[in-house]
Amino acid sequence: MNTKPQKIRVTPEMIINDMGIERVPNFFCEFDNDGDPLYGVEGQRPQVHPRHDHWWVGKTDLAFTVDLGAIYQITNMYIYNDYDEYKPEQDKADYGVRKVKVKMGTPFSWEYDEELAPKEREWTGFETSHETQYINFSFNNNQAPSEILIYGYEVAPSPEVIPEKKEHKFKDLSEFVGMNAFVNDGNDILRAVSYIREYHPWIWSCTPDLEKTTISFSPSFAGPWDFDDFYRKTHEFGIDVCPVLSTHQKRCPKDGTCDSTDPKNYMSYATMLFQFVARYGSNKSIDPSLIQVGEGQEPKIGLGYLKSVEPLNEPDGTWLGRDPYFSPFELAAFLSMCYDGHEGMYKNVGVKQADPNFKMSMSGGAGLNSNYIRAMAFWCKYNRKDKRLPFDAINAHCYCGKKLDEDGIAKLVDINIEDRGDQGASVWMGVSPEEGDIIGRFDSIRDFRDRYYPDMEIWLTEFGWDTNQSWKTTNSSHAYADFTGRQVQGIWLVREYLLLSSIGVEKAAMYMSRDCGPEETAVGKYGSCGLIRFPIEIDATNVIQGNKKDSFYYVYTLKETLKDTRFDCELPAPENVKIFKYVTAEGKAKYAVWCITSVGMKADVELEVGEGEFTLVELANEKYNGKRSDIEVKDGKVIVPASESPVFIVQK
């Protein structure tokens, strides 16, 4: 065994980020240029690299854990402290590294815990002597060092084995095509999809109360809505509704100073979830004495109207500040309480204690962030006896777009994450799901799921494009070639549904059912992303009628075409063409064919379908089931008139 201390290279894959939003790898990004201070080899002066994008993040404490991947004898650490010179008119607390806390050993019960005080603008070395796989660093963000070096040598392999990937079985698409919608959307609007993510702020049902959570359902606590009637109606329609019980309250309703990584401090929300699921789930054996309803409300148990629920919307969003932001460890603690009362430690709270068969998804993440999910799993590994993530589906949002800077250089972005309303000289716009690489964006999440949770579902519960054509509309589906902006929105929505189905995403919900205002003036983001445009006739309880966009009919047609199928395979196709095959339970085939470009491409594509009769289904405005016509089969083949608007070849 070589026992001479060597610099240990730390890569992004080795970092568990407690806060979830920092560019933590920047503390280790100059490995090859740092020299070798332990042995007196001078390198370049380390740079101070960006660590965060939001002002409040820079004022928080920062913590992260390095997983070395093996057991190491740690011998030395070097920290370089580089910061601007203090100016009297500025806050002195914003300058300098006062203390860096270093912990080693078993996560969350560290055996080694020291505070280090690096000097200014030089490598400061510290001798240590501890065998560990994990090293945790924490410090105030405004006083963070610019570079960190770790020295040691490997003494044993890690006892933890990275599992091999397992195949995830594809499910049928009967509840796949979804949208974000509301309790007062009209019946005709709701039927466009087979799955609804229903926006439902917590305060619509109750006032949070730690001692006793009572809920008003019929009518609701805030507003005239009758949720018993809404969930009964959608259940009868065959629509799977998943309420997202959102709130922008502080992380810990109890008080602002409680431990936000202690599950018990989320008792109020988890109690509300228990009551919600007890009423609308399918478990009829709940003790009636546990039911808490508001004055004048009829207590009910096991109505069977719902099968899933989602707690909170985008709790990892940074734009509202620290109070509503959940770090990965905080969200893991919150979800552990919501899922099963932190493994039954607290009774009569959480989803699974109300109905063991009821599904709870992860809170819909603001972006596709596998590192955030890894950090939640890290917390669960050391804070839950089952060591598992406390939810049944990974859930996230993603909006495909690009940003053009003042020089015209384009960068692909997730508009939901990167556009926060300050455009400057840049131009933002939506792009097709193929150009936005929606499949590739799921690679790391799918890899994590297939290795550690092969039976867990993946949901994408927000995606979409605006139809307002102003260049100030950052997520616009701009018109091109012979397509209008409304047609492009519908075409891209259908193409994204198809792409998501091909990688086994179980639920996909476009955003959203209706525009927020008149399409012509809804400039910005998400103001004109609906399937329905204004004006909309609304009475006190129900959206009665709307002006349906092309996208309404396109999505409706997709839902009707694929609802009895599952994805089978992708077939060989000419360049820039996709051909997906779907099969019914009876073995009948359905094919989706389209050009993946956004330039007006058209192509006659030969498709081998075998014997039988087939129908060509084209997306069309004001056609609930598309424009349908027979297609000639010759020698087991058909010639498909493909364009950037998907068509379906359906076996009769």
C-alpha positions in Angstrom: 0.0 0.0 0.0 1.3 3.4 -1.0 1.0 5.6 2.2 2.6 8.7 0.7 -0.1 11.5 0.9 -1.3 12.6 -2.6 -3.8 15.2 -3.7 -7.2 13.6 -4.1 -9.1 14.8 -7.2 -12.7 15.8 -6.3 -15.1 15.7 -9.3 -18.7 17.0 -9.4 -20.0 13.4 -9.2 -18.4 13.0 -5.7 -20.3 16.0 -4.2 -23.5 15.9 -2.2 -24.8 19.4 -2.0 -26.7 20.1 1.2 -28.2 23.4 -0.1 -28.8 22.0 -3.6 -28.3 25.3 -5.6 -24.6 26.1 -5.3 -21.9 25.5 -7.8 -19.9 23.6 -5.3 -17.5 21.9 -7.7 -15.9 25.3 -8.2 -14.1 24.8 -4.9 -12.1 22.0 -6.5 -12.0 23.2 -10.2 -8.3 24.2 -10.5 -6.8 20.9 -9.4 -4.2 20.8 -12.2 -3.2 24.4 -11.7 -3.0 24.5 -7.9 0.5 23.1 -7.6 1.3 20.9 -4.6 1.5 23.0 -1.5 2.2 20.0 0.8 5.5 19.4 -1.0 6.3 23.1 -1.8 5.4 23.0 -5.4 4.0 26.4 -6.3 1.0 26.7 -8.7 -1.1 29.4 -10.1 -3.1 31.7 -7.8 -6.6 30.1 -7.4 -9.4 32.1 -8.9 -12.7 33.0 -7.1 -15.3 31.3 -9.3 -19.1 32.0 -9.2 -21.0 29.9 -6.7 -24.5 31.2 -6.8 -27.0 33.3 -8.9 -29.3 34.8 -6.4 -28.3 37.5 -3.8 -29.9 35.8 -0.9 -28.0 32.5 -1.5 -24.8 34.4 -1.0 -25.9 35.3 2.5 -26.7 31.8 3.6 -24.5 29.2 5.2 -23.1 26.6 2.7 -22.5 23.0 3.4 -21.6 20.0 1.2 -20.2 16.5 1.6 -17.5 14.9 -0.5 -17.9 11.2 -1.1 -14.4 9.9 -1.8 -15.7 6.6 -3.2 -13.4 4.6 -0.9 -12.0 4.7 2.6 -9.1 7.1 2.8 -6.6 8.1 5.4 -6.8 11.9 5.3 -3.5 13.5 6.2 -3.7 17.1 5.2 -6.0 19.8 3.9 -5.1 23.1 2.2 -7.5 26.0 1.9 -6.9 29.1 -0.2 -8.6 32.3 1.0 -8.9 35.0 -1.6 -11.3 37.9 -1.2 -11.5 41.6 -1.9 -9.9 44.1 0.4 -12.4 45.5 3.0 -13.8 49.0 2.3 -15.1 51.0 5.3 -18.4 51.9 3.6 -19.2 48.2 3.1 -20.3 45.5 5.5 -17.2 43.9 7.0 -19.1 40.6 7.5 -19.1 40.2 3.7 -15.3 39.8 3.6 -12.9 37.1 4.6 -13.0 33.5 5.8 -13.4 33.4 9.5 -14.0 29.7 10.0 -14.3 26.6 7.9 -15.9 23.7 9.6 -14.7 20.3 8.6 -16.3 17.0 9.6 -15.4 13.4 8.8 -16.7 9.9 9.5 -20.3 8.8 9.5 -22.6 11.3 7.9 -25.0 13.1 10.4 -23.1 11.6 13.3 -19.6 12.8 12.4 -16.7 11.5 14.6 -14.3 14.3 13.5 -15.5 17.9 13.9 -13.0 20.8 13.7 -13.0 24.4 12.8 -10.2 25.7 10.6 -9.1 29.4 10.2 -7.3 29.9 6.9 -5.0 32.9 6.4 -5.5 35.5 3.8 -4.4 35.0 0.1 -2.2 32.0 0.7 -2.6 28.2 1.0 -3.2 27.4 4.7 -2.4 23.8 5.5 -3.9 21.7 8.3 -2.8 18.3 9.4 -5.5 15.7 10.1 -5.6 12.0 10.9 -8.8 10.3 10.2 -10.0 7.3 8.1 -13.2 8.3 6.2 -15.1 8.0 3.0 -17.0 11.3 3.7 -15.8 14.8 4.3 -18.2 17.6 5.1 -17.4 21.3 4.7 -19.5 24.2 5.9 -19.0 28.0 6.1 -20.8 31.3 5.5 -21.2 31.8 1.8 -19.9 35.4 1.9 -16.8 34.1 3.6 -16.2 31.1 1.4 -12.7 30.1 0.3 -11.8 30.0 -3.3 -10.1 26.6 -3.5 -9.7 23.4 -1.3 -7.2 20.6 -1.6 -7.4 17.3 0.2 -4.4 15.0 0.8 -4.4 11.3 1.8 -4.2 7.8 0.5 -6.7 4.9 0.0 -6.8 2.3 2.7 -9.8 0.2 1.8 -12.6 0.0 -0.9 -15.9 1.5 -0.1 -18.4 -1.0 1.6 -21.1 0.5 -0.6 -21.5 -1.0 -4.0 -23.0 1.0 -6.9 -25.8 -1.3 -8.1 -26.2 -2.3 -11.8 -28.9 -0.7 -13.8 -32.2 -2.6 -13.9 -34.7 -2.4 -16.7 -37.7 -0.3 -15.9 -40.9 -1.8 -17.3 -43.0 0.5 -19.4 -46.7 1.0 -18.5 -49.7 1.7 -20.6 -50.5 5.3 -21.5 -54.1 5.3 -20.2 -53.3 8.0 -17.7 -50.2 9.5 -19.4 -51.4 12.6 -21.3 -52.0 15.3 -18.8 -52.3 19.0 -18.1 -52.2 21.4 -15.1 -55.8 22.5 -14.4 -58.1 23.9 -11.8 -61.3 23.0 -9.9 -63.3 25.5 -12.0 -62.2 24.3 -15.4 -65.2 23.2 -17.5 -66.1 19.6 -18.3 -65.2 19.9 -21.9 -61.8 21.4 -21.1 -61.0 18.6 -18.6 -61.8 15.8 -21.1 -58.8 16.9 -23.3 -56.6 14.7 -21.1 -56.6 11.6 -19.1 -54.5 13.0 -16.2 -54.8 16.3 -14.3 -52.4 17.9 -12.0 -54.8 20.0 -10.0 -53.5 23.2 -8.5 -54.8 23.3 -5.0 -53.2 25.8 -2.5 -53.3 24.5 1.1 -55.3 27.5 2.2 -58.2 26.6 0.0 -58.9 23.8 2.3 -57.9 24.9 5.8 -56.0 27.3 8.0 -52.8 25.6 9.2 -53.1 24.8 12.9 -50.4 22.7 14.6 -52.8 21.5 17.3 -55.7 20.4 15.2 -56.0 20.5 11.4 -59.6 20.6 10.3 -60.5 20.8 6.6 -63.4 22.1 4.7 -64.1 20.2 1.5 -67.7 20.8 0.4 -67.7 23.7 0.1 -64.0 24.5 0.4 -62.6 26.7 3.2 -61.6 29.5 0.8 -63.9 30.0 -2.2 -67.2 28.5 -3.3 -65.8 25.3 -4.7 -67.2 21.8 -3.9 -64.2 19.4 -4.1 -66.3 16.4 -3.3 -68.3 17.2 -6.5 -65.2 18.0 -8.6 -63.3 14.8 -7.7 -66.4 12.7 -8.1 -67.1 14.2 -11.5 -63.5 13.7 -12.8 -63.5 10.2 -11.4 -66.6 9.3 -13.4 -65.0 10.9 -16.5 -62.1 8.4 -16.1 -59.6 11.3 -15.5 -56.9 10.6 -12.9 -56.6 13.7 -10.8 -53.5 14.4 -8.7 -53.9 17.5 -6.5 -50.7 19.5 -5.9 -51.3 20.9 -2.4 -49.1 23.9 -2.7 -48.2 26.6 -0.3 -45.6 29.4 -0.1 -45.5 29.4 3.7 -42.2 29.2 5.6 -40.5 25.9 5.6 -41.5 25.3 9.3 -45.0 26.5 10.1 -44.3 26.1 13.8 -41.9 29.0 13.9 -39.0 30.5 11.9 -36.2 29.2 14.1 -37.0 25.4 14.4 -34.8 22.8 12.9 -35.9 22.6 9.3 -34.4 19.1 8.9 -36.4 17.6 11.7 -39.5 15.8 10.2 -41.7 16.6 13.3 -41.7 20.3 12.4 -43.8 19.5 9.4 -46.6 17.9 11.5 -49.3 20.4 10.4 -48.9 19.8 6.7 -48.6 16.0 7.1 -51.8 16.0 9.3 -53.7 17.8 6.6 -52.5 15.2 4.1 -53.7 12.4 6.3 -57.2 14.0 6.4 -57.2 14.7 2.7 -56.2 11.1 1.7 -58.5 9.6 4.3 -61.5 11.2 2.6 -60.5 10.8 -1.1 -58.5 7.6 -1.0 -59.8 4.0 -1.0 -59.2 2.9 2.6 -62.6 2.5 4.3 -61.2 1.1 7.5 -60.0 4.3 9.1 -61.3 5.0 12.6 -64.0 7.7 12.2 -62.9 9.4 15.4 -59.6 10.4 13.6 -61.5 12.5 11.0 -61.3 16.3 11.5 -63.6 18.4 9.4 -64.6 22.0 9.6 -67.9 23.2 11.1 -70.9 22.2 9.0 -68.8 19.6 7.0 -69.9 16.0 6.6 -67.1 13.6 7.6 -66.5 11.0 4.9 -64.0 8.1 4.5 -62.6 6.2 1.6 -64.6 7.9 -1.3 -62.1 6.4 -3.8 -62.0 9.4 -6.0 -58.2 9.9 -6.0 -55.1 7.7 -6.2 -52.2 10.2 -5.8 -51.2 13.5 -4.3 -48.2 15.9 -4.7 -47.1 18.0 -1.7 -45.8 21.5 -2.6 -45.0 23.0 -6.0 -41.3 23.9 -6.8 -40.0 24.1 -3.3 -36.5 24.2 -4.8 -37.3 27.4 -6.6 -34.9 30.2 -5.5 -36.7 33.2 -6.8 -38.9 33.8 -3.7 -36.0 33.9 -1.3 -34.8 31.7 1.6 -38.1 31.3 3.6 -40.0 29.1 1.1 -36.9 27.5 -0.4 -36.3 23.9 0.7 -32.8 22.5 0.6 -32.5 18.8 -0.4 -32.2 17.8 3.3 -35.1 20.0 4.3 -37.3 18.6 1.6 -36.4 15.0 2.4 -37.4 15.6 6.0 -40.6 17.2 5.0 -41.5 14.4 2.5 -40.6 11.8 5.1 -43.2 13.2 7.4 -45.7 13.6 4.6 -45.2 10.1 3.2 -45.6 7.9 6.3 -45.2 10.0 9.4 -41.4 9.5 9.3 -41.8 5.7 9.1 -44.8 5.7 11.6 -42.9 7.6 14.3 -45.8 10.0 14.4 -49.3 8.5 14.1 -52.2 9.5 12.1 -50.2 11.8 9.8 -49.0 11.4 6.2 -50.3 9.7 3.1 -49.5 6.0 3.7 -51.0 6.0 7.2 -54.3 7.1 5.7 -54.1 4.7 2.6 -51.1 2.4 2.1 -52.0 2.1 -1.6 -52.2 5.8 -2.3 -49.3 7.3 -4.2 -47.4 10.3 -3.2 -45.0 12.0 -5.7 -42.0 14.0 -4.9 -42.8 17.8 -4.9 -42.5 19.0 -8.5 -39.0 20.3 -8.9 -38.3 23.5 -10.7 -35.9 21.7 -13.0 -34.5 18.3 -13.9 -31.9 18.3 -11.1 -30.5 14.8 -10.4 -28.0 16.2 -7.9 -30.8 17.5 -5.8 -32.5 14.1 -5.8 -29.1 12.4 -4.9 -28.8 14.7 -1.9 -32.3 13.8 -0.7 -31.4 10.1 -1.0 -28.2 10.8 1.0 -30.3 12.3 3.8 -32.8 9.3 3.7 -29.9 6.8 3.8 -28.9 8.1 7.3 -32.2 9.3 8.7 -34.7 6.6 7.7 -34.5 3.0 8.8 -35.6 1.8 5.4 -32.9 4.1 3.8 -35.3 4.9 1.0 -36.7 8.0 -0.6 -40.1 8.7 0.8 -42.2 9.0 -2.4 -43.5 6.9 -5.2 -42.5 9.1 -8.2 -39.7 11.4 -9.1 -41.3 14.6 -10.2 -39.9 17.7 -12.0 -40.6 20.5 -14.5 -38.7 21.5 -17.7 -39.3 24.1 -20.4 -37.2 23.9 -23.5 -35.9 27.2 -24.8 -32.9 29.1 -25.9 -31.3 32.4 -25.0 -29.6 34.6 -27.6 -27.1 37.1 -26.2 -26.4 40.5 -27.6 -23.9 38.9 -30.0 -26.5 36.5 -31.3 -24.9 33.5 -29.7 -27.6 30.9 -28.8 -27.5 28.8 -25.6 -30.1 26.1 -24.9 -31.7 26.7 -21.5 -34.5 25.5 -19.2 -36.5 28.7 -19.3 -38.2 27.9 -16.0 -34.9 28.0 -14.2 -32.9 30.6 -16.1 -35.4 33.3 -17.0 -36.3 35.2 -13.9 -37.7 38.2 -15.7 -34.6 40.3 -16.3 -33.9 39.9 -20.0 -31.4 42.7 -20.4 -30.1 42.7 -24.0 -30.8 39.0 -24.4 -33.6 37.4 -26.4 -35.4 34.3 -25.1 -37.6 31.9 -27.0 -39.0 28.4 -26.9 -37.5 25.6 -28.9 -38.9 22.3 -30.0 -38.4 19.4 -27.5 -35.9 17.8 -29.9 -33.8 20.9 -30.2 -34.1 21.3 -26.4 -32.9 17.7 -26.0 -35.7 16.8 -23.6 -34.7 13.1 -23.7 -31.1 13.8 -22.9 -32.1 16.0 -20.0 -33.5 12.9 -18.3 -30.4 10.8 -18.7 -28.9 11.3 -15.2 -32.3 11.0 -13.5 -33.1 7.8 -15.3 -29.7 6.4 -14.5 -30.2 7.1 -10.8 -33.7 5.6 -10.9 -32.7 2.5 -12.8 -29.8 1.8 -10.4 -31.4 2.5 -7.0 -35.2 2.7 -7.5 -36.1 0.6 -10.6 -39.8 0.5 -9.7 -40.1 4.2 -9.1 -42.1 6.2 -11.6 -40.9 9.5 -13.3 -43.3 12.3 -13.9 -42.8 15.6 -15.8 -45.6 17.8 -14.5 -44.9 21.1 -16.2 -43.8 21.8 -19.8 -45.1 23.9 -22.6 -45.0 27.1 -24.7 -46.7 30.4 -24.9 -48.6 31.5 -28.0 -48.2 35.2 -27.7 -45.9 36.1 -30.6 -44.0 39.1 -29.0 -40.3 38.7 -28.7 -40.7 39.7 -25.1 -42.5 36.4 -24.6 -39.6 34.3 -23.3 -41.2 30.9 -23.9 -43.0 31.6 -27.2 -43.8 29.0 -29.8 -43.0 31.4 -32.7 -44.6 30.9 -36.1 -42.4 29.6 -38.8 -42.8 28.3 -42.4 -46.5 27.6 -42.9 -47.3 27.1 -39.2 -49.0 29.7 -37.0 -47.8 30.2 -33.4 -50.8 28.3 -32.1 -50.1 25.4 -34.4 -46.5 25.3 -33.3 -47.5 25.2 -29.7 -49.8 22.2 -30.4 -47.2 20.4 -32.6 -44.4 20.8 -30.0 -46.7 19.6 -27.2 -47.6 16.5 -29.1 -44.0 15.8 -30.0 -42.9 16.2 -26.4 -45.6 13.8 -25.2 -44.4 11.3 -27.7 -40.7 11.7 -26.8 -41.5 11.3 -23.0 -43.5 8.2 -23.7 -40.5 6.6 -25.4 -38.3 6.9 -22.3 -40.9 5.5 -19.8 -42.1 8.8 -18.2 -45.4 7.7 -16.6 -47.2 11.0 -16.4 -46.7 14.2 -18.5 -48.7 17.3 -17.7 -48.5 20.4 -20.0 -48.8 23.8 -18.5 -51.7 24.7 -18.5 -55.4 24.4 -19.2 -56.1 28.1 -19.9 -54.4 31.4 -20.6 -53.9 33.8 -17.7 -55.2 36.7 -19.8 -55.8 37.9 -23.4 -53.4 36.2 -25.7 -52.5 39.4 -27.4 -51.3 41.2 -24.2 -50.0 38.2 -22.3 -46.3 39.1 -22.7 -43.7 37.4 -20.6 -43.8 33.8 -19.5 -46.7 31.4 -19.1 -49.4 34.0 -19.7 -50.5 32.5 -22.9 -49.5 28.8 -22.5 -53.0 27.4 -22.2 -55.0 25.1 -24.4 -57.8 27.7 -24.1 -57.5 31.4 -24.8 -59.4 34.3 -23.4 -62.2 35.5 -23.4 -63.5 32.7 -21.1 -67.1 32.8 -19.7 -66.9 32.1 -16.0 -69.6 32.0 -13.4 -68.9 31.7 -9.6 -68.0 28.0 -9.7 -67.2 26.8 -13.2 -65.4 27.8 -16.4 -68.2 27.2 -18.8 -66.8 27.8 -22.2 -63.5 28.9 -23.8 -61.9 29.6 -27.1 -60.1 26.4 -27.9 -56.7 26.7 -29.5 -55.3 24.3 -32.1 -53.3 22.7 -29.2 -56.5 21.7 -27.4 -57.6 19.5 -30.4 -54.1 18.2 -31.0 -53.6 17.0 -27.4 -57.1 15.6 -27.4 -56.3 13.6 -30.5 -53.1 12.3 -29.0 -54.9 11.2 -25.8 -57.6 9.4 -27.8 -55.1 7.7 -30.1 -52.7 6.4 -27.5 -54.8 5.8 -24.4 -55.1 2.1 -25.0 -51.5 1.5 -25.9 -48.0 1.2 -24.5 -44.7 2.3 -26.2 -43.1 -0.6 -28.0 -40.0 0.6 -29.9 -38.5 3.2 -32.1 -38.1 2.1 -35.7 -35.3 2.9 -38.1 -36.2 6.1 -40.0 -34.7 8.5 -42.5 -32.6 11.4 -41.2 -34.5 13.9 -39.1 -37.5 11.6 -39.0 -38.9 9.7 -35.9 -41.1 6.6 -36.1 -42.5 5.3 -32.8 -44.5 2.1 -32.6 -47.2 1.6 -29.9 -49.2 -1.6 -29.3 -52.5 -2.3 -27.7 -53.2 -5.1 -25.2 -54.7 -7.0 -28.2 -51.5 -6.6 -30.2 -52.7 -4.1 -32.7 -50.1 -1.5 -33.8 -50.2 2.3 -33.9 -47.4 4.4 -35.3 -46.4 8.0 -34.8 -44.3 9.6 -37.6 -42.9 13.1 -37.7 -40.0 15.3 -38.8 -37.9 16.5 -35.8 -36.9 19.8 -37.4 -38.6 23.2 -37.2 -38.0 24.5 -40.7 -41.0 23.3 -42.6 -39.6 19.9 -43.5 -41.8 17.4 -45.3 -41.0 13.8 -46.5 -42.8 10.8 -47.8 -41.7 8.0 -45.5 -42.1 4.3 -46.3 -43.3 2.3 -43.3 -43.6 -1.4 -43.1 -46.8 -2.3 -41.3 -47.6 -5.8 -42.4 -51.1 -7.0 -43.5 -54.3 -5.3 -42.4 -56.2 -2.1 -42.8 -54.9 1.2 -41.4 -56.2 4.7 -40.8 -54.1 7.9 -41.2 -54.8 10.3 -38.4 -53.6 13.9 -38.8 -53.7 16.7 -36.2 -56.4 19.2 -37.1 -58.0 22.3 -35.6 -61.6 21.7 -34.4 -61.3 17.9 -34.8 -61.4 16.1 -31.4 -60.1 12.9 -33.0 -58.0 14.4 -35.8 -58.6 14.3 -39.5 -59.0 10.6 -40.4 -58.6 8.8 -43.7 -57.8 5.4 -45.0 -54.2 4.8 -46.1 -53.3 2.3 -48.8 -51.3 -0.8 -47.8 -49.2 -2.2 -50.6 -47.0 -5.2 -50.1 -47.3 -4.7 -46.3 -46.1 -1.1 -46.6 -47.6 2.4 -46.5 -46.3 5.7 -47.7 -46.7 8.2 -44.8 -46.9 11.9 -45.6 -44.6 13.1 -42.8 -44.1 16.7 -41.7 -43.2 18.4 -38.5 -46.8 17.9 -37.3 -47.0 14.3 -36.2 -49.3 11.8 -37.9 -50.5 8.5 -36.7 -51.0 5.2 -38.6 -53.6 3.2 -36.7 -54.4 -0.5 -37.3 -58.1 -1.0 -37.6 
